[in-house]
Amino acid sequence: MQQLADSVRVPRRTFLQSAGVRRYDCHEHVKAVHGGLLPLKHSEMQAKALSQDEQRESLSELPTMAPRQRHDLVAIIKSDLMFGNHEAKRRGAKQ
């Protein structure tokens, strides 16, 4: 991975985040990142947390949102994602 990141002259983490966004195959995320509407790390988080329909709905609202609203939306998604991971671990421990 490091060699690939070096070959395109980006940090390894950026390379991995972009691969994560591509893995979830939402082209709107790529456009949002390139357009400066959403940082790559937030785009990756949304791609992991939301279904493709939810991603498209969320991304369609981004241009009309103030930066603070975007920040709040990402915080909500992040907390939901973290809660989901915690619940999955808890359920796994019970079994």
C-alpha positions as CSV (number, residue, x, y, z in Angstrom):
1,M,0.0,0.0,0.0
2,Q,2.8,2.4,0.9
3,Q,4.4,1.9,-2.5
4,L,1.1,2.6,-4.3
5,A,0.6,5.7,-2.2
6,D,4.1,6.9,-2.9
7,S,3.6,6.3,-6.7
8,V,0.7,8.7,-6.8
9,R,2.4,11.0,-4.3
10,V,-0.2,11.0,-1.5
11,P,0.0,10.1,2.1
12,R,-0.8,6.4,2.9
13,R,-3.9,7.4,4.9
14,T,-5.3,9.5,2.1
15,F,-4.8,6.6,-0.3
16,L,-6.6,4.2,2.1
17,Q,-9.5,6.6,2.6
18,S,-10.0,7.1,-1.1
19,A,-9.9,3.3,-1.6
20,G,-12.6,3.0,1.1
21,V,-14.8,5.5,-0.7
22,R,-14.3,3.7,-4.0
23,R,-15.1,0.3,-2.3
24,Y,-18.6,1.5,-1.4
25,D,-19.1,2.7,-5.0
26,C,-20.8,6.0,-4.5
27,H,-19.7,8.3,-7.3
28,E,-21.4,11.2,-5.7
29,H,-18.9,11.0,-2.8
30,V,-16.0,11.3,-5.2
31,K,-17.6,14.4,-6.8
32,A,-18.3,15.9,-3.3
33,V,-14.7,15.5,-2.3
34,H,-13.3,16.9,-5.5
35,G,-15.8,19.8,-5.3
36,G,-14.6,20.6,-1.8
37,L,-18.0,20.0,-0.2
38,L,-16.9,17.1,2.0
39,P,-13.4,16.2,3.3
40,L,-12.2,12.7,2.3
41,K,-12.2,11.3,5.8
42,H,-15.9,12.3,6.2
43,S,-16.8,10.9,2.9
44,E,-15.2,7.6,3.8
45,M,-17.2,7.6,7.1
46,Q,-20.5,8.3,5.3
47,A,-19.8,5.6,2.7
48,K,-19.3,3.1,5.5
49,A,-22.3,4.2,7.6
50,L,-25.1,4.8,5.1
51,S,-26.8,2.8,2.4
52,Q,-26.3,4.1,-1.1
53,D,-29.7,5.7,-1.2
54,E,-29.0,7.5,2.2
55,Q,-25.7,8.6,0.9
56,R,-27.2,10.1,-2.3
57,E,-29.9,11.9,-0.2
58,S,-27.3,13.3,2.2
59,L,-25.0,14.4,-0.5
60,S,-27.7,16.1,-2.5
61,E,-28.3,18.4,0.5
62,L,-24.7,19.3,1.0
63,P,-24.5,22.2,-1.4
64,T,-27.4,24.0,0.5
65,M,-25.9,23.4,4.0
66,A,-23.8,25.8,5.9
67,P,-20.3,24.4,7.0
68,R,-21.6,24.1,10.6
69,Q,-24.5,22.0,9.4
70,R,-22.2,19.7,7.5
71,H,-20.0,19.4,10.5
72,D,-23.1,18.5,12.7
73,L,-24.3,15.9,10.1
74,V,-20.9,14.2,10.1
75,A,-20.8,14.2,13.9
76,I,-24.2,12.4,14.0
77,I,-23.1,9.9,11.4
78,K,-19.9,9.2,13.3
79,S,-21.7,8.7,16.6
80,D,-24.2,6.3,14.9
81,L,-21.3,4.4,13.3
82,M,-19.5,4.1,16.6
83,F,-22.7,3.0,18.4
84,G,-23.3,0.4,15.8
85,N,-19.8,-1.0,16.2
86,H,-20.2,-1.1,19.9
87,E,-23.5,-2.9,19.7
88,A,-22.1,-5.4,17.3
89,K,-19.2,-6.2,19.6
90,R,-21.6,-6.5,22.5
91,R,-23.9,-8.9,20.7
92,G,-20.8,-10.9,19.6
93,A,-19.7,-11.2,23.3
94,K,-23.1,-12.6,24.3
95,Q,-23.1,-15.4,21.8
